[in-house]
Amino acid sequence: MQEYTQITGMVLKTEPIGEYDRRIVILTREMGKISAFARGARKQGSRLLASTMPFCFGEFKLYVGRSSYNVMEASISNYFEGLREDFEQACYGMYFLELMDYYTRENNDEKEMLKLLYQSLRALMHDAFPNRLVRCIFEMKAMALNGEFPGMPKEGVWDESTGYAVSYIVDSGVEKLYTFTVNDKVLGELMTIADDYRRRYLDREFKSLEIVDNL
């Protein structure tokens, strides 16, 4: 008897396997980050063609094999189509996916990371929040959730509002993160702090970030 499991999550990345299949990585609410095969997903007319692309968020029905998961069905509640229609937002979004792939692990409790990713992608598509501000908030909160964010730098002189913004990002729940904006000076300082900490504590370069930095 086949064993199935139902998960909720977002597709972080996808790669072709063979002539028609895909291997996808999903950040899930129940099992952390997992890999799964989607048989025939690259065939025209496949019911898994659109639902196994990056940014797809929804419910996935998986067949549990001896050595791998296989996607049998998918019910997508948000494709984040707006990101696909704006090149700059799409580049930021791909960086967010890549950073989540770096941070998360299988069988870890990654509910807050998934929530952060979802809310951050929504914020990218909202005109009220500059893309650079969303990136700063996303990076700092991801570091904080991973236990790596050391707080305000001891060196340097920072605007008081910058300190308040950093404290708010670290201490607030994910649902309340994207409820403020800042002036250009504070945004510049937030970017400086986030960039410095990312270089210190992340041991790899991100291809998608290179594209973002060159926009």
N, C-alpha and C positions, 0 to 999 in steps of 0.2 A: 504494500500500500504506500503510495506516494505521500511524503510529508511536506506540507506547505506552511509558510509563515507570512503574516501580513505586517508590513512596516510602513512608516511614514517618513519621508525624507526628500532630499534634493540631490539631483545628479551633479556631481562635481566635475567629472571628466568622462570622456568616452574615447575609445580607440577601436579601429577596425580589426576584426579577427576573421581570417579566411576570406571567403568571397562575399558572404552575406551577413555574417554575425558581428556583434559588438560586445566588447567588455566595457562595463561602466563601473564607476565608483560612486557610491551613494552615501551621503552623510545622513544617518538615520536617527530618529528619536529613541528607538528601542535598543539598538546594538552598536551605536557608534558608527564608525566608517567601515563599510563593507564593499567588496567587489562582487560583481555578478555578471553572468553571461546572458545576453539577449539574442537567442537564436533567430536568425532570419530578419533581424531588425533593420538591415540595410536594403531589404527587398522593397521595391515599389509596391505600395498597397499594404505593407505590413502594419498591423495595429500597434506595433512597438516602434515604428519609424520616427514619429515625432516625440514620443514620450520618453525616449532614451537619449535625449540631447541635453547638454549642459543647461543649467538653470531650471530644469523641470522640477516642480515641487508637487508632491501628491502621495498617493498610496500605491505601493507596489506589492503584488502577490508573488512570492518567491517559492520555487521548488528547491528543497534542501537536498542536494546531492551528497555523494560521499566526500567529495573534495571541493565543491564549489556551490554557490547559489546560482539559480537560473531564473530569470524574470519570465513569468508566465502571463501576467496581466499588469496594467498600470492605469490608474485613474488620476489624471493630472488636474490639480485645482488652480495652479498658476504656472504659466509658461514664461512669465516675465518677458513678454513679447516687446515691450517698450524698449528694453535694453538692446534688442536686435535691430531696432530702427535708428539708434543713435550711436555712431562709432565710438565717441569718447566714453559714453556711459558703458558701452559693451566692453571696452578695454578695462575700465575700472572694475566692472563686474567679473571679468575673467581673472583679474588679480585677486579679488576677494575669494573666488573659488580655489585658486591655487594656494592662497594662504591657509584656507581651511583644510585643504588636503595635506598641507605640511603639519598643521597643529594637531589634527584629530587622529584617533587610533581606534582599532576594532575592539569591541567589548568594553570601551570606556563610556562613562556617562557624558555624552556630548549634547545633551538637550539645550543647554545655554548657548553653546557654539552654533547649533543649528538655528536657534532663535535669533542670535546676533546676525548670522548670515542673511536670514530671511528679511529681517527688519532693515538691514543695511542696503540690500538690493532695492527694497521699496523706497528707501530714502533717496537713492540715486536717481530714481525716476520722478522725484518730487522737485518742482522748480524752486521751492523755498530753501533748499539746502545745496550749497555749492558742492561740486564733486570732491574738491580737495578737503572740505570740512568732513564730509561723510567718510572719506579715507582715513583722516586723523582719528575720528571717533572709533571707526572699525578697528584700526590697528591697535590703539591704546586699550580698548576693551578686550580684544582678543588676547593681548599680553596679560591683562589683569586676570581674565578668566583662567589663563594657564599658569598663574602664579608668578609671572615674570616682571610685572610692572613695578618699578621701584619708587614711584611717586615723582614729585617735582624735583628737577635737578638741583643739587646743592649749589653748584657753581652758576654764575650768570645773574643778571638782573632781569626779572620778568614782570610784565604787567600784572597787576592784581587780578584782573579779570581772567588772565591765562591760568593762574593758580586755581581760581574758582572753577573754571571749565574743566581742568584736569581732575579735580576732586569730584566733580559731578559725574564725569564719565566713568571713573573708577568705582564710585559708590552707588550709583543709580542702577535700578533694574533695567534690563534690555528694553523693555517696553517704553521706558521714559527717556531713552538716550536722545532720540531725534525730536527734541522739543525746544531747541534753542539755536540761535545763530550768533555769530561774533563779527567784530569789525576786522578789517584787513590786517591790522597790526597783531591782534590776538591770533588770527588764523595763521599768520606767518610764524609766530612763536610756537603754536601747536604743531605745525609742520616740522619745525626744527627739532622739537622734543621727540616727536614720533620717529623721525628719520634717524636721529642719533640712537635711540633705544633699539630700533629695528636692526641697525648695523651691529650693535653690541651683542644682542641676545639671539638673533636668528643666524644660523650657521650656513645659510645658502643664499644664492641669488635667485630672483624670480624673473623669468622671461617676460611675463606679462607686465611686470613693474617697469622694465626697461622701456616698453612701449608707452606706458602711462607717463613716464618722466619725459619722454620725447614729444608728447602732444603739445 
